[in-house]
Amino acid sequence: MSRNAQPEAQHILEVGKKAEAAGLTVLRPGYRICDVSNIIEQVVLENGLNTGVWSGHGMGPDLGDAVDIGASNTMEIVPNMIITLHPSIVSETDGLLYGNTFLTTDSDPICLTPYFL
């Protein structure tokens, strides 16, 4: 995506990275899953785009592990959750899922994916 991407797709990717970074500020104990979703949606809207169905999910023995990153999920964040943030971001004509997987801790989340943009 960093080379020769269509400008709209590149914009969506950059907004996705900003939205993910914002989500990480509240992906920690003391916050709820809906807080992560809300801050991601705020960044996406501020950048002239819209969110799709969700902003990610939990990871566990069952993909998703019944943890959808959405505005209606009031589950508290606790240490040792495995969460994949990949906001569904759409424009008028395009859309993109970009994301990474994190381990929640007592402080900053730890990125578990090998490549973090």
C-alpha positions in Angstrom: 0.0 0.0 0.0 2.9 2.4 0.5 3.8 2.4 -3.2 1.6 3.4 -6.2 -1.6 3.0 -4.3 -4.6 4.9 -5.5 -4.9 8.2 -3.4 -8.2 7.2 -1.9 -6.9 3.8 -0.8 -3.8 5.4 0.6 -5.9 7.9 2.6 -8.0 5.1 4.0 -4.9 3.3 5.1 -3.4 6.4 6.8 -6.7 7.0 8.6 -6.7 3.3 9.7 -3.3 3.7 11.2 -4.3 6.9 13.0 -7.5 5.2 14.2 -5.6 2.1 15.5 -3.1 4.3 17.3 -6.0 6.2 19.0 -7.6 2.9 20.0 -4.4 1.8 21.6 -4.6 4.8 24.0 -7.7 3.1 25.7 -6.9 -0.6 25.1 -6.0 -1.0 28.7 -7.6 -1.8 32.1 -9.9 0.9 33.3 -11.6 1.2 29.9 -14.2 -0.8 28.1 -14.3 -2.3 24.6 -16.8 0.3 23.6 -14.3 3.1 24.5 -11.9 1.6 22.0 -14.6 1.5 19.3 -15.8 5.0 20.0 -12.3 6.6 19.8 -11.6 4.7 16.6 -14.9 5.9 15.1 -14.2 9.5 16.1 -10.9 9.5 14.3 -12.4 7.9 11.2 -15.2 10.5 11.1 -12.9 13.4 11.7 -11.0 12.3 8.6 -14.0 12.3 6.3 -14.6 8.6 6.2 -17.1 6.1 7.8 -16.7 3.0 9.9 -18.2 -0.3 8.7 -19.4 -3.2 10.8 -16.8 -3.3 13.5 -13.3 -2.2 14.6 -11.9 -5.6 15.4 -12.4 -8.6 17.6 -10.9 -10.8 20.3 -8.5 -13.7 19.5 -8.7 -17.0 21.2 -9.5 -20.7 20.7 -12.5 -19.6 18.6 -11.7 -16.8 16.2 -13.3 -13.6 17.5 -13.7 -15.3 20.9 -17.1 -13.6 21.3 -15.4 -10.2 21.7 -16.5 -7.8 19.0 -14.9 -4.3 19.1 -18.1 -2.3 18.7 -20.0 0.5 20.4 -22.4 -1.8 22.2 -19.8 -4.0 23.9 -19.4 -2.7 27.5 -17.0 -5.5 28.5 -14.2 -4.2 30.7 -10.6 -4.5 29.4 -8.4 -6.6 31.6 -4.8 -7.7 31.3 -3.9 -10.7 29.0 -6.7 -10.2 26.5 -5.7 -10.8 22.9 -7.4 -8.2 20.7 -7.1 -7.6 17.0 -7.8 -4.0 16.0 -8.7 -3.7 12.3 -11.2 -0.9 11.8 -13.5 -1.4 8.9 -13.1 1.9 7.1 -15.1 2.9 4.0 -15.3 5.9 1.7 -17.9 6.7 -1.0 -16.2 4.2 -3.3 -13.6 2.1 -1.4 -12.9 0.4 1.8 -10.1 -1.3 3.7 -9.3 -3.4 6.7 -5.9 -2.7 8.3 -4.9 -3.9 11.7 -2.7 -5.6 14.2 -3.1 -7.9 17.2 -2.3 -6.8 20.7 -1.9 -8.3 24.2 -3.4 -6.1 26.9 -1.3 -5.4 29.9 -1.5 -3.3 33.1 0.0 -0.5 31.0 0.7 -0.2 27.2 -0.6 -3.0 24.9 2.0 -5.2 23.3 1.9 -5.6 19.5 2.0 -9.3 18.6 2.0 -9.0 14.9 5.4 -9.0 13.1 4.8 -5.8 11.2 3.4 -2.7 12.8 3.2 0.3 10.5 
